[in-house]
Amino acid sequence: MELVCVAQFNNPVEANIAKGMLENNDIPSILDNETIVSVLPMPSAIGGVRLMVRKEDYDQALELLKKHDDLNH
């Protein structure tokens, strides 16, 4: 199973909200760098919290994130 990054967040709370929304729509996901971002003073230095989904779920996940305005701009 290949995972791809569908969105990045500087704030773990926002990342968890987006993750929950995807999971409520039957799209499994994981958060990468969540713990590191919580303790680093500059989370953007490592790319923030990455919301990862299965490659085959990417398009649907991106569409849902855009629809719910959950993308980090």
BELWOWO-V565078 format. One record per pair of residues at least 4 apart in sequence whose ideal C-beta (glycine too) atoms are under 6 Angstrom apart, sorted by the first residue. I is the first residue (numbers start at 0). J is the second residue. D is the distance in whole Angstrom. If there is no record, write none. Layout:
[[I/J/D] [I/J/D]]
//
This chain:
[[0/53/6] [1/54/4] [2/51/4] [3/54/5] [3/57/5] [4/49/5] [4/51/6] [5/50/5] [5/52/5] [5/57/6] [5/60/5] [5/61/6] [6/50/5] [6/64/6] [6/70/5] [7/46/6] [7/47/5] [7/49/5] [7/71/6] [8/13/5] [8/14/4] [8/47/5] [8/48/5] [8/71/5] [9/42/5] [9/43/6] [9/47/5] [11/33/5] [11/36/6] [11/37/6] [11/48/5] [14/30/5] [14/48/4] [14/50/6] [17/50/6] [17/69/4] [18/28/5] [18/30/6] [20/67/6] [21/26/4] [21/28/5] [21/60/6] [24/63/6] [26/52/6] [26/56/5] [26/60/5] [28/50/6] [28/52/5] [29/51/5] [30/48/5] [31/49/4] [31/51/5] [32/36/5] [32/45/6] [32/48/5] [32/49/6] [33/48/5] [35/39/6] [36/42/4] [36/48/5] [42/47/5] [43/47/6] [52/56/5] [52/57/6] [52/60/5] [56/60/5] [64/69/5] [64/70/5]]
//
